[in-house]
Amino acid sequence: MDEELFRQLRQEVRSGLDVTSALDNHELMKYIERTVFSRRELLELTATEKRKLVRRIYDSFRGLDILQPLVDDPSITEIMINGHRDIFIEQNGEVSRLTLEFESRTKLEDIIQTIVSGVNRVVNESSPIVDARLKDGSRVNIVLPPITLKGPTMTIRKFPEKPMTMEDLVRRGALGEDASLFLQKLVAGKYNIFISGGTGSGKTTFLNALSQYIPADERVITIEDSAELQIVTVPNLVSMETRNANTEGKGEIAIRDLIRSSLRMRPNRIVVGEVRGSEALDMLQAMNTGHDGSLSTGHANSTRDMISRLETMVLSGADLPIAVVRQQIASAIDIFVHLTRLRDRSRRVVEISEVVGMENGEVILNPLYKFKETGEKDGRIAGQLELQGLLQKQEKLRMAGITYDAPGLAKEAVV
């Protein structure tokens, strides 16, 4: 479609809206339809083409302009805007550049302000970095100049309307059936589980899938920078998100503030969407003070690397001996699950390890499952999680009345 014609039609609608600015969404759509269908030069367009034109004009007023079709497309998982003329998407695992562009930098800035105001947040030159979310739950990160040199930058991470279940992940090959059943028992048995992985490895998706095994009669508190978890099986659920400081630098509510507050809300479990800094100590202390079954995630390249990162996070906010920090980690976390995005762009669980204690000042891990690659077919990596060892700390399972079976090992080997 001719871009100049689109701009003319939008300007015509805008001129009419100067008088009828109180139109609701339905009335606005009808007004745009009348404007489009009255134009002689559009008679040659098909009904479908006219409908797309009407929708695009509507989105430029009430939606996200050129981004709206991308947000609505379920096959697109990530939208990356590096400036008003520079847009990339991830679709079916492939990243590609679009020919789409915003009509101006001002239009992109307007869309950014619409998004952040919708979640009561502020972004400007004095506070140029913000996390937000769309109405559908998609996560949004925004960085403005002078931090970014090419103009306003926005990254939108989309999530499916219906959260993936563990069965979905098994079907996609992210892990095997036996490992899935094992994790199901650990969640029901109230083991504290920490999910690690790199950017885009599927940590939040996996956390959502694990949450389906939390008993429905428990009270769960979720804590996130920007709410994106979709726990749908627990009725007694409280979801909290952080708040940035206002323009005067006041009113900030950080993750560690929310963790401390959650302890006074009688939770059975606390789910921290992601730990990045000093709040790691508060999370570990919550796990150590009777809130078994808690879940969290963090960025790392391996399970051992995640332990080192947790140490660094804790030490960034507390002056503690490293031995004390490691003891906190060993006492608080029962299981590490590590995810990786492999070279074929598939997301897999590559390691499940048990924390069994301390030895010579180090946190000791007991590998339970590890991913073994067996080849490659049609560009897709073949392999599976293989059982490495037995769960040593089984007290929580016994207390919950859950039987521990280790698939693939002789029954007499199970202790």
C-alpha positions in Angstrom: 0.0 0.0 0.0 1.2 3.5 -0.8 2.6 5.0 2.4 1.7 8.5 1.3 -1.9 7.5 0.9 -1.8 5.9 4.4 -0.5 9.2 5.9 -3.2 11.2 4.1 -6.0 8.9 5.4 -4.6 9.0 8.9 -4.4 12.8 8.8 -8.0 13.0 7.6 -9.1 10.8 10.5 -7.0 12.9 12.9 -8.6 16.1 11.7 -12.0 14.6 12.3 -11.0 13.4 15.8 -10.1 17.0 16.7 -13.9 17.4 16.9 -14.9 13.9 18.0 -12.0 13.1 20.3 -14.2 11.4 22.9 -14.9 8.4 20.7 -14.5 5.0 22.3 -12.5 2.2 20.6 -15.6 0.8 18.8 -16.7 4.2 17.6 -13.2 5.1 16.4 -13.1 1.9 14.4 -16.4 2.7 12.7 -15.3 6.3 12.0 -12.1 5.0 10.3 -14.1 2.5 8.3 -16.4 5.2 7.0 -13.4 7.4 6.1 -11.6 4.5 4.2 -14.6 3.2 2.4 -15.6 6.6 1.1 -12.3 7.1 -0.8 -12.7 6.5 -4.5 -9.0 5.6 -5.0 -9.5 2.6 -2.8 -12.3 1.0 -4.8 -9.8 -1.4 -6.4 -8.7 -2.8 -3.1 -10.1 -6.1 -1.9 -12.2 -6.3 1.2 -9.2 -7.9 3.0 -6.9 -5.1 2.0 -9.3 -2.5 3.1 -9.7 -4.3 6.5 -5.9 -4.3 6.9 -5.8 -0.6 6.1 -8.5 0.2 8.6 -6.7 -1.8 11.3 -3.4 -0.1 10.6 -4.9 3.3 10.9 -6.7 2.3 14.1 -3.5 0.9 15.5 -1.7 4.2 14.8 -4.2 5.9 17.2 -5.1 3.3 19.9 -2.6 0.4 19.3 1.1 0.2 19.0 1.2 1.5 15.4 3.4 -0.7 13.1 4.3 -3.0 16.1 0.7 -4.1 16.7 0.6 -6.8 13.9 3.9 -8.1 15.2 2.6 -8.3 18.8 -0.5 -10.0 17.5 1.4 -12.6 15.5 1.9 -15.7 17.7 4.8 -17.0 15.7 6.9 -13.9 16.6 8.6 -14.4 20.0 10.8 -11.3 20.1 10.7 -7.8 18.7 13.9 -5.7 18.7 13.7 -2.0 17.9 17.1 -0.5 17.6 15.8 2.9 16.4 12.7 4.1 14.6 14.1 2.8 11.3 15.8 -0.4 12.6 13.4 -3.3 13.5 14.3 -7.0 13.9 12.1 -9.9 15.0 12.7 -13.5 16.1 10.2 -15.8 14.4 10.3 -19.6 14.6 13.8 -19.3 16.1 15.2 -17.2 13.2 16.2 -13.5 13.6 15.4 -11.3 10.6 15.3 -7.6 9.8 12.0 -6.0 8.7 11.5 -3.4 6.1 9.0 -1.7 8.4 9.9 1.5 10.1 8.2 4.2 12.2 7.3 7.3 10.4 9.5 9.3 12.8 11.5 9.1 16.0 8.8 11.1 17.7 6.2 8.4 16.8 8.4 5.7 18.4 8.9 7.9 21.5 5.1 8.3 21.7 4.6 4.5 21.6 7.2 4.1 24.4 5.4 6.6 26.6 2.1 4.9 26.0 3.6 1.5 27.1 5.3 2.8 30.3 2.3 4.9 31.3 0.1 1.9 31.1 2.0 0.3 34.0 2.6 3.5 35.9 6.2 3.8 35.1 8.4 6.7 33.9 11.2 6.8 31.3 13.0 9.9 30.3 16.5 11.3 29.8 17.1 11.5 33.6 15.8 7.9 34.0 16.5 6.3 30.7 16.2 2.6 31.5 12.9 0.9 32.4 11.2 -2.5 32.4 7.5 -2.7 31.6 4.9 -5.0 30.1 2.2 -5.0 27.5 -1.5 -5.8 28.3 -1.0 -9.3 27.0 1.9 -9.9 29.5 4.8 -9.5 27.1 7.9 -8.2 28.7 9.3 -4.8 27.5 12.8 -3.3 28.1 13.3 0.3 27.1 16.6 2.3 26.9 16.6 5.9 25.8 19.4 8.3 24.6 21.9 9.3 25.7 22.5 5.7 26.8 21.7 4.4 23.3 23.4 6.2 20.5 21.0 5.4 17.6 17.8 6.5 19.2 15.2 5.0 21.5 15.7 1.2 21.9 12.9 -1.2 22.8 13.0 -5.0 23.2 9.7 -6.9 23.5 9.8 -10.5 24.7 6.5 -12.2 24.0 4.9 -15.1 25.9 2.1 -17.5 24.7 -1.4 -16.7 25.8 -1.6 -20.1 27.4 1.6 -21.0 29.4 3.4 -24.1 28.3 3.0 -27.1 30.4 5.7 -29.6 31.3 3.9 -32.0 28.8 4.4 -29.4 26.1 8.1 -29.1 26.9 8.5 -32.9 26.9 6.8 -33.0 23.5 9.2 -30.4 22.2 12.2 -32.3 23.5 13.3 -29.9 26.2 13.6 -32.8 28.6 12.5 -36.4 28.9 9.4 -37.9 30.5 11.3 -39.4 33.4 13.1 -36.1 34.3 9.7 -34.4 34.0 8.1 -36.8 36.5 11.1 -36.4 38.8 10.8 -32.6 38.9 7.1 -32.9 39.4 7.8 -34.9 42.6 10.4 -32.4 43.8 8.0 -29.5 43.4 5.2 -31.4 45.2 7.7 -32.4 47.9 8.6 -28.7 48.5 12.2 -28.8 47.3 13.7 -25.3 46.7 14.6 -25.2 43.0 16.7 -22.7 41.2 16.6 -22.4 37.4 19.7 -21.1 35.6 20.4 -20.4 32.0 21.5 -17.8 29.5 19.4 -15.1 27.8 16.5 -16.7 25.8 17.1 -20.2 27.2 13.5 -20.4 28.4 13.9 -19.9 32.2 10.6 -18.1 32.7 8.7 -20.6 30.5 10.2 -23.5 32.5 9.4 -21.8 35.8 5.8 -21.4 34.7 5.7 -25.1 33.7 7.1 -26.2 37.1 4.5 -24.1 38.9 1.7 -26.3 37.7 2.8 -28.9 40.2 2.4 -26.6 43.2 -0.6 -28.0 45.2 -3.7 -25.9 44.7 -4.3 -25.5 48.4 -1.1 -23.5 49.0 -0.5 -19.7 49.2 2.0 -18.5 46.7 3.6 -15.0 46.5 5.3 -14.1 43.2 7.9 -11.3 43.0 9.2 -9.8 39.7 10.7 -6.7 38.2 8.0 -6.8 35.6 5.1 -9.3 36.1 5.2 -12.0 33.5 4.7 -15.3 35.3 1.5 -17.1 34.5 0.7 -19.3 37.4 -2.8 -20.5 36.7 -3.2 -23.6 39.0 -3.0 -21.8 42.4 -6.1 -19.9 43.5 -4.4 -18.3 46.6 -1.9 -16.3 44.6 -0.5 -12.8 45.2 1.6 -11.3 42.4 3.9 -8.3 43.1 6.2 -6.3 40.9 8.8 -3.7 41.7 8.4 0.1 41.2 11.0 2.5 39.9 11.8 5.7 41.6 9.8 8.8 40.6 11.2 11.9 38.9 12.4 13.1 42.3 14.3 9.9 42.9 11.9 8.7 45.6 9.3 5.9 45.9 11.5 3.0 44.6 10.4 -0.5 45.7 13.0 -3.1 44.9 12.8 -6.9 44.8 14.4 -7.2 48.2 11.7 -4.9 49.7 9.0 -7.2 48.2 10.7 -10.3 49.5 10.8 -8.9 53.0 7.2 -7.8 52.8 6.1 -11.3 51.5 7.4 -12.9 54.6 4.6 -11.2 56.5 2.0 -12.4 54.1 1.9 -16.0 55.3 3.2 -17.6 52.1 3.7 -21.3 51.7 6.1 -20.6 48.8 7.8 -17.6 47.4 8.6 -17.4 43.7 11.1 -14.8 42.6 11.0 -14.4 38.9 14.7 -13.5 38.6 17.5 -12.5 41.0 20.2 -10.1 39.6 21.7 -8.4 42.7 21.7 -8.1 46.4 18.2 -9.4 46.7 19.8 -12.9 46.3 20.5 -12.8 50.1 16.9 -12.1 51.0 15.8 -14.9 48.7 18.2 -17.4 50.3 17.2 -16.3 53.8 13.5 -16.8 52.9 14.2 -20.3 51.6 16.1 -20.9 54.9 13.3 -19.8 57.1 10.6 -22.3 56.5 9.4 -21.3 53.0 10.2 -24.7 51.4 9.2 -25.2 47.8 10.3 -21.8 46.7 11.4 -21.2 43.1 13.6 -18.7 41.3 15.8 -18.1 38.2 19.1 -16.4 37.3 21.4 -15.8 34.4 24.5 -18.1 34.2 26.4 -20.4 31.8 26.4 -23.4 34.0 25.2 -24.6 37.4 28.7 -24.0 38.9 28.7 -20.6 37.3 25.3 -19.8 38.9 26.6 -20.6 42.3 29.5 -18.2 41.8 27.1 -15.5 40.5 24.9 -16.0 43.6 27.9 -15.5 45.8 28.8 -12.3 43.9 25.2 -11.0 44.2 25.0 -11.6 47.9 28.4 -10.0 48.5 27.3 -6.9 46.5 24.9 -6.1 49.3 26.3 -7.6 52.4 29.7 -7.7 54.1 29.9 -11.4 54.9 32.7 -14.0 54.8 32.5 -16.1 51.6 32.2 -19.3 53.7 29.0 -17.9 55.3 27.6 -17.0 51.9 28.3 -20.5 50.5 26.7 -22.1 53.6 23.6 -20.0 52.9 23.5 -21.3 49.3 24.0 -24.9 50.4 21.4 -24.7 53.0 18.8 -22.8 51.0 18.8 -24.4 47.5 18.1 -28.1 47.1 18.1 -28.4 43.3 19.6 -26.6 40.3 18.1 -27.0 36.9 20.2 -25.5 34.0 18.8 -24.7 30.6 20.7 -23.9 27.4 19.8 -22.7 24.0 21.7 -25.1 21.7 23.2 -24.2 18.3 20.1 -25.5 16.5 18.2 -22.8 18.6 16.3 -25.5 20.6 16.0 -24.8 24.3 16.9 -27.8 26.4 17.4 -28.8 30.0 21.1 -29.8 30.1 21.7 -30.5 33.8 19.8 -31.2 36.9 21.9 -31.2 40.1 21.3 -31.7 43.8 23.1 -29.5 46.4 24.3 -32.0 49.0 26.2 -29.7 51.3 29.7 -28.2 51.9 33.1 -29.7 51.7 36.4 -27.9 52.1 34.6 -24.5 51.9 32.9 -25.4 48.6 29.3 -26.1 47.7 29.1 -29.7 46.7 26.8 -30.8 43.8 25.4 -34.2 43.0 24.7 -34.5 39.3 21.3 -36.2 38.8 20.7 -35.7 35.0 23.0 -34.5 32.2 22.2 -33.9 28.5 24.2 -36.2 26.2 24.3 -35.3 22.5 24.0 -38.3 20.2 24.2 -36.6 16.8 22.5 -34.2 14.4 19.7 -34.8 11.9 18.2 -32.3 9.5 19.9 -29.5 11.4 18.4 -30.5 14.7 20.5 -31.8 17.6 19.6 -35.3 18.8 20.2 -36.3 22.4 18.6 -36.7 25.8 19.0 -36.2 29.5 20.7 -39.2 31.0 20.5 -40.2 34.6 23.8 -39.7 36.4 23.1 -40.5 40.0 20.5 -40.8 42.8 18.9 -38.1 44.9 20.7 -38.2 48.2 18.4 -35.9 50.3 15.1 -37.6 50.2 13.6 -36.4 53.6 11.2 -33.9 52.0 9.8 -36.6 49.7 9.3 -38.9 52.6 7.6 -36.2 54.6 5.3 -35.5 51.7 4.5 -39.2 51.3 6.0 -39.3 47.8 7.9 -42.4 46.6 11.2 -41.8 44.9 12.0 -44.1 42.0 15.1 -43.6 39.8 14.3 -44.6 36.3 17.0 -46.5 34.6 18.7 -47.7 37.7 18.2 -51.0 39.5 15.6 -50.8 42.3 18.0 -52.2 44.8 20.4 -49.3 44.1 17.8 -46.7 45.3 18.4 -45.7 48.9 
